[in-house]
Structures are given as structure tokens and as C-alpha cells.
Amino acid sequence: MDRPAASKLKSRMRRIVGQVAGVERMLEEDRYCVDILNQISAVRSALDALGIELLTHHLESCVIGHGSGSEHAKAKPMKPEKLLAELQTALGRFLR
């Protein structure tokens, strides 16, 4: 992953960590349940957005760009059928 994309993802992740810490504080402060549920919903949305960004990058670099040298350094060489199976597994886990 190129540095700007990795930096953007790290920044997004730091915000999510802050949101989760906010939920913890809200619980410790015995805040109103609906307010806590709203914050949990925001965390879920942020995690979904992060996942979509990662999935998009994976599709662009490791699936479409497979074999072109643009894939992640840790990506294993795979035949198209195996690559598709890996993608199906990743999508299945992400969409649960």
C-alpha cells in the first residue's frame, strides 16, 4: 500500500479508536443508553467505511492488479480461481 493511502487509513483508525474510547467513557459516566447506542452506531459506520476502503484497495491492487507487481508485498501468488475464492471469503466475513 502506498504511503498516502496507509497514512489515511491510520488516521481513520485513530479516529475510530477515539470513538470507542468515547463509548467507554460514556459507560463509565452512566450516560443515557440511547446516546451510547448512537455512539456505537457511529463506530460501526466508521469501521464499515474503513473496511470498504481496504476492500477497494485490495480489489484495485491485489485482484485487478494481480501479477502486475502492484499487489501487496505479502500477497501470495495465486491462480485466478484461488484469488476469487479468497475474495469471496473476505467479502463473506466483511458482510456479516
Residue pairs with C-beta under 8 A, 6 or more apart in sequence:
1 9
1 57
1 61
1 72
5 57
8 53
9 50
9 53
9 54
12 46
12 49
12 50
12 53
13 50
15 46
16 43
16 46
16 47
16 50
19 39
19 42
19 43
19 46
20 43
22 39
23 36
23 39
23 40
23 43
26 35
26 36
26 39
27 36
51 94
55 90
55 91
55 94
58 72
58 87
58 90
59 87
61 70
61 71
61 72
62 71
62 72
62 75
62 83
63 83
63 87
65 71
66 75
66 78
66 80
66 83
67 77
78 86
